[in-house]
Amino acid sequence: MLPAPLLACRTDRADKMDGTDGMSGPVLDRIGIQLYTVRSLMARNVEETLAAIAAIGYREVEFAGYFDRDPAALRTVLDRHGLAAPAAHIGLEALQSEPNRWFDAAEALGHRYIVVAWLAPADRAPAAAMSRTADAFNRIGEAAAARGLRFAYHNHDFEFADVGGGPAYDLLLARCDPRYVAFEMDLFWITKAGRDPLEYFERHPGRFPLVHVKDMASGGRMVDVGEGHIDWRRIAARRQQGGIVHWFVEHDEPADPLGSARASYAYLRRLRA
């Protein structure tokens, strides 16, 4: 169930955001895309896919795997198409076993953030397991900081279940050191879990420099941004409180990956807050 403030009665539909309806506030900058959205295309042709992403208008990408490419070679492709890659998703086990390998890759590609995007069930419940995970995040984050990088964690919906002592996400926020651990809030999954992201912005201001932007239709179905019920104008209006710098569009299973990327980008470019 959607949190009440994020239910439709939407006034930020694309057909009302042409700049003539009196809405104020700047358009969002730093609109990026999580390349998981176009992974099937990336697997076939990395350069053509990145060129198509740039042609849509995106200027930032977030990696989820490097598609068997050397990081330095990938950086050349990004530069050729005017793209930056401020973040990448890396598995927790990989970061624990070979941290310097991934830190080196991050430096080569110009990442600012290294993000863990999934936890195995044994790492997230009960509360004691989540505490151990938070401690591991602090260690990785401190090591990343020594290399000039930031570590972050990306949520799904399972983090909002009570693991004993409260939701796992709340335990992470409480135990992770803000100096070393940031959060990439997935706005679809937190909404699907029945939570209001703005409550987290208020309680933990500035801790969410990255967000995933995907929309939710009735029944919890994932849809392109602007085609669902999430009130993006309301979220964008509080972006400074949340600390949001990077907005990464994502769709986990798009029927048409580039079409989905195009539709979501067009909606966000017209968004006013």
C-alpha positions as CSV (number, residue, x, y, z in Angstrom):
1,M,0.0,0.0,0.0
2,L,1.3,3.5,-0.9
3,P,1.9,6.0,1.9
4,A,-1.1,8.4,1.8
5,P,1.0,11.5,0.8
6,L,2.3,9.6,-2.2
7,L,-1.1,8.4,-3.5
8,A,-2.4,9.8,-6.8
9,C,-4.3,13.0,-7.2
10,R,-1.2,13.8,-9.2
11,T,-0.7,17.3,-10.3
12,D,2.8,16.7,-11.8
13,R,1.7,14.7,-14.8
14,A,3.8,15.3,-17.9
15,D,1.0,17.1,-19.7
16,K,0.9,19.7,-16.9
17,M,4.6,20.4,-16.8
18,D,5.4,22.3,-20.0
19,G,6.6,25.4,-18.1
20,T,3.4,27.3,-18.6
21,D,1.4,26.1,-15.6
22,G,2.9,28.4,-13.0
23,M,5.0,25.8,-11.3
24,S,8.3,27.2,-9.9
25,G,11.6,25.7,-9.2
26,P,14.5,24.5,-11.4
27,V,14.3,21.3,-13.4
28,L,16.3,18.5,-11.9
29,D,19.9,18.3,-13.0
30,R,22.1,15.2,-12.8
31,I,19.4,12.9,-14.2
32,G,21.2,9.6,-14.7
33,I,20.3,6.0,-15.5
34,Q,21.1,2.7,-13.8
35,L,22.4,0.6,-16.6
36,Y,20.7,-2.5,-15.3
37,T,17.7,-1.0,-17.2
38,V,19.5,-1.6,-20.5
39,R,21.6,-4.6,-19.5
40,S,20.3,-6.8,-22.4
41,L,21.5,-4.1,-24.8
42,M,24.8,-3.6,-23.0
43,A,25.5,-7.3,-23.2
44,R,25.2,-7.1,-27.0
45,N,27.0,-3.8,-27.7
46,V,28.3,-1.5,-24.9
47,E,29.3,1.4,-27.0
48,E,26.1,1.6,-29.1
49,T,24.0,1.4,-26.0
50,L,25.9,4.1,-24.2
51,A,25.7,6.3,-27.3
52,A,21.9,5.8,-27.4
53,I,21.7,6.7,-23.7
54,A,23.6,9.9,-24.3
55,A,21.5,10.7,-27.3
56,I,18.4,10.6,-25.1
57,G,20.0,13.3,-23.0
58,Y,21.3,11.4,-20.0
59,R,24.7,12.6,-18.8
60,E,25.3,10.2,-15.9
61,V,25.2,6.4,-15.7
62,E,25.4,4.0,-12.8
63,F,27.0,0.6,-13.6
64,A,25.8,-2.8,-12.4
65,G,28.7,-4.8,-13.7
66,Y,31.3,-3.8,-16.3
67,F,30.2,-6.3,-19.0
68,D,33.7,-7.9,-19.2
69,R,35.2,-4.6,-20.2
70,D,38.4,-3.1,-18.8
71,P,37.5,-0.1,-16.6
72,A,40.0,2.2,-18.4
73,A,38.5,1.2,-21.8
74,L,35.0,1.8,-20.5
75,R,36.1,5.3,-19.3
76,T,37.2,6.1,-22.9
77,V,33.8,5.2,-24.2
78,L,32.1,7.3,-21.5
79,D,34.2,10.3,-22.3
80,R,33.6,9.9,-26.0
81,H,29.9,10.2,-25.5
82,G,29.9,12.9,-22.8
83,L,28.9,10.6,-20.0
84,A,30.0,10.4,-16.4
85,A,29.7,7.4,-14.1
86,P,29.5,8.7,-10.5
87,A,28.5,5.3,-9.1
88,A,28.5,1.6,-9.5
89,H,26.9,-1.4,-7.8
90,I,29.4,-3.9,-6.5
91,G,28.6,-7.1,-4.5
92,L,29.3,-7.1,-0.8
93,E,31.4,-10.3,-1.0
94,A,33.4,-8.9,-3.8
95,L,34.2,-5.7,-1.8
96,Q,35.1,-7.8,1.2
97,S,37.4,-10.1,-0.6
98,E,39.1,-7.8,-3.1
99,P,38.4,-4.2,-2.1
100,N,41.4,-2.7,-3.8
101,R,40.5,-4.3,-7.1
102,W,37.1,-2.5,-7.0
103,F,38.6,0.8,-5.7
104,D,41.0,0.8,-8.6
105,A,38.2,0.2,-11.0
106,A,36.2,3.0,-9.4
107,E,39.1,5.4,-9.8
108,A,39.6,4.5,-13.4
109,L,36.0,5.1,-14.2
110,G,35.6,8.2,-12.2
111,H,33.1,6.8,-9.7
112,R,32.5,8.8,-6.5
113,Y,30.3,6.1,-4.9
114,I,30.6,2.3,-4.6
115,V,27.2,0.9,-3.8
116,V,26.1,-2.5,-2.4
117,A,22.7,-3.2,-3.8
118,W,21.7,-6.5,-2.2
119,L,22.0,-8.5,1.1
120,A,21.7,-12.2,1.5
121,P,19.0,-13.2,4.0
122,A,21.6,-14.2,6.5
123,D,23.1,-10.8,6.4
124,R,19.9,-8.9,7.1
125,A,18.0,-10.7,9.9
126,P,17.7,-11.0,12.8
127,A,18.9,-7.7,14.3
128,A,22.2,-9.1,15.3
129,A,23.0,-10.0,11.7
130,M,22.0,-6.5,10.5
131,S,24.3,-5.1,13.2
132,R,27.2,-7.2,11.9
133,T,26.4,-6.0,8.3
134,A,26.4,-2.4,9.4
135,D,29.8,-2.9,11.1
136,A,31.1,-4.4,7.8
137,F,29.7,-1.4,5.9
138,N,31.6,0.9,8.3
139,R,34.8,-0.9,7.6
140,I,34.4,-0.9,3.9
141,G,33.3,2.8,4.0
142,E,36.4,3.8,6.0
143,A,38.6,1.9,3.5
144,A,36.9,3.6,0.6
145,A,37.2,7.0,2.2
146,A,41.0,6.5,2.4
147,R,40.9,6.2,-1.4
148,G,38.7,9.2,-1.9
149,L,35.6,7.2,-2.5
150,R,32.2,6.9,-0.8
151,F,30.4,3.7,0.1
152,A,26.6,3.5,0.0
153,Y,23.8,1.0,0.4
154,H,20.8,0.6,-1.9
155,N,17.5,-0.8,-0.5
156,H,14.8,-3.0,-1.7
157,D,11.6,-3.5,0.3
158,F,12.8,-6.3,2.6
159,E,14.8,-3.8,4.7
160,F,11.5,-2.4,6.1
161,A,10.5,-5.6,7.8
162,D,11.0,-5.7,11.6
163,V,14.0,-7.8,12.4
164,G,13.6,-7.4,16.1
165,G,14.1,-3.9,17.5
166,G,12.7,-2.3,14.4
167,P,13.0,-2.3,10.6
168,A,16.4,-3.4,9.3
169,Y,16.7,-0.1,7.4
170,D,16.3,1.9,10.6
171,L,18.9,-0.3,12.3
172,L,21.4,0.4,9.4
173,L,20.8,4.1,9.6
174,A,21.4,4.1,13.3
175,R,24.5,1.9,13.3
176,C,26.3,3.1,10.1
177,D,28.7,6.0,10.6
178,P,27.6,8.9,8.4
179,R,31.2,9.7,7.7
180,Y,31.6,6.4,5.9
181,V,28.2,5.1,4.8
182,A,25.7,6.9,2.6
183,F,22.4,5.6,1.3
184,E,21.0,5.2,-2.2
185,M,17.2,5.2,-1.6
186,D,15.2,3.3,-4.1
187,L,12.0,5.3,-4.2
188,F,10.0,2.5,-5.7
189,W,10.9,-0.1,-3.1
190,I,10.5,2.1,-0.1
191,T,7.1,3.1,-1.4
192,K,6.1,-0.5,-2.1
193,A,7.1,-1.3,1.5
194,G,4.4,1.2,2.6
195,R,6.9,3.8,3.9
196,D,7.2,7.5,3.1
197,P,10.7,8.5,1.9
198,L,10.1,12.0,3.2
199,E,9.9,10.8,6.7
200,Y,13.3,9.4,6.3
201,F,14.6,12.6,4.8
202,E,13.3,14.4,7.9
203,R,14.8,12.0,10.4
204,H,18.1,11.5,8.6
205,P,18.7,14.7,6.6
206,G,21.5,14.7,4.0
207,R,22.1,10.9,4.1
208,F,20.6,10.1,0.7
209,P,22.9,11.5,-2.0
210,L,21.7,9.0,-4.6
211,V,18.2,7.8,-5.4
212,H,16.7,5.3,-7.8
213,V,13.7,6.7,-9.7
214,K,11.1,4.2,-10.8
215,D,7.3,4.5,-10.6
216,M,4.6,2.2,-9.2
217,A,1.2,1.5,-10.7
218,S,-1.7,-0.2,-9.0
219,G,-0.9,-3.6,-7.5
220,G,2.7,-2.7,-7.0
221,R,3.6,-3.0,-10.7
222,M,6.8,-1.2,-11.8
223,V,6.3,1.3,-14.6
224,D,8.1,4.1,-16.3
225,V,8.5,7.3,-14.4
226,G,5.4,9.4,-14.7
227,E,3.1,6.5,-15.4
228,G,2.4,5.5,-11.8
229,H,1.3,6.9,-8.5
230,I,4.4,8.2,-6.9
231,D,4.3,12.0,-6.3
232,W,7.6,13.0,-7.8
233,R,7.0,16.7,-7.5
234,R,6.6,16.3,-3.7
235,I,9.8,14.3,-3.5
236,A,11.8,16.7,-5.6
237,A,10.7,19.6,-3.5
238,R,12.5,18.0,-0.5
239,R,15.6,16.9,-2.4
240,Q,17.9,19.3,-0.5
241,Q,16.7,17.9,2.8
242,G,17.4,14.4,1.7
243,G,20.8,15.4,0.3
244,I,19.9,14.1,-3.2
245,V,22.5,14.8,-5.8
246,H,22.2,12.0,-8.3
247,W,18.9,10.7,-9.7
248,F,19.2,7.3,-11.5
249,V,16.2,6.2,-13.5
250,E,15.7,2.4,-13.4
251,H,13.2,-0.1,-14.6
252,D,14.0,-3.7,-13.7
253,E,12.2,-5.5,-16.5
254,P,11.3,-3.0,-19.3
255,A,9.6,-4.4,-22.4
256,D,11.5,-1.8,-24.4
257,P,14.7,-0.7,-22.5
258,L,15.5,2.4,-24.6
259,G,11.8,3.3,-24.9
260,S,11.5,3.1,-21.1
261,A,14.7,5.2,-20.6
262,R,13.4,7.8,-23.0
263,A,10.0,8.1,-21.4
264,S,11.3,8.4,-17.9
265,Y,13.9,11.0,-18.9
266,A,11.4,13.1,-20.7
267,Y,9.1,13.1,-17.7
268,L,11.9,14.1,-15.3
269,R,13.2,16.9,-17.6
270,R,9.8,18.5,-17.3
271,L,9.4,18.1,-13.6
272,R,9.2,21.3,-11.6
273,A,9.2,21.4,-7.8
